[in-house]
Amino acid sequence: MSTREHVSTLEIPEGISVSLEERTISVKGKLGTIKKDFTKLPAFLTIENNIVKIEPYGTRRKDFAISKTAQSIINNMIKGVQNGYKYRMKIVFAHFPITVKIKDGKVHVENFFGERKARISNIVGDSTKVAIEGDDIVITGPHLEHVSQTAANIELSTRVKNKDQRVFLDGVYVYSRE
């Protein structure tokens, strides 16, 4: 097999600008700019005629997988600056009413199982927005990794320990990804 079969290409849509500077790809669109560092990626990255080319160093199956992963990451960046990502989470409680507040770039989950201390989780990224709409928490932003990591941080902060999770269903759970 030649290396030409392992080259991954990705076409850049109109209205999106992609630039490569010292193995850092930045994607700019109507919702903002996303930068990703690819210094540890064992592949050649080039941008020519609105096409991003990812050519791995080797010719093994592992190298092909690496180039496809990089292609998927860049594709998610393009989708993010075009449309953005939205995660919806549901606040679920049986007895103690849970209240959620946003303070200083952190999400505070208060009165979880009647605890006096709030459970705190970080909001990842500058462009990630968190809003509370009734029993829902809506997390939006152009960067998929930041939006999904923020949702995971909130979900993990309300994890039930030392109890049967089938019985004690209290917590905050992701129910929709858009």
Stockholm file with secondary structure:
# STOCKHOLM 1.0

chainA/1-178         MSTREHVSTLEIPEGISVSLEERTISVKGKLGTIKKDFTKLPAFLTIENNIVKIEPYGTRRKDFAISKTAQSIINNMIKGVQNGYKYRMKIVFAHFPITVKIKDGKVHVENFFGERKARISNIVGDSTKVAIEGDDIVITGPHLEHVSQTAANIELSTRVKNKDQRVFLDGVYVYSRE
#=GR chainA/1-178 SS CCGGGGCEEEECCTTCEEEEETTEEEEEETTEEEEEECTTCCEEEEEETTEEEEEESSCSHHHHHHHHHHHHHHHHHHHHHHTCEEEEEEEECSSSCCEEEEETTEEEEESGGGCSSCEEEECCSSSCEEEEETTEEEEEESCHHHHHHHHHHHHHHTCCCSSCTTTCCCEEEEEEEC
#=GC SS_cons         CCGGGGCEEEECCTTCEEEEETTEEEEEETTEEEEEECTTCCEEEEEETTEEEEEESSCSHHHHHHHHHHHHHHHHHHHHHHTCEEEEEEEECSSSCCEEEEETTEEEEESGGGCSSCEEEECCSSSCEEEEETTEEEEEESCHHHHHHHHHHHHHHTCCCSSCTTTCCCEEEEEEEC
//
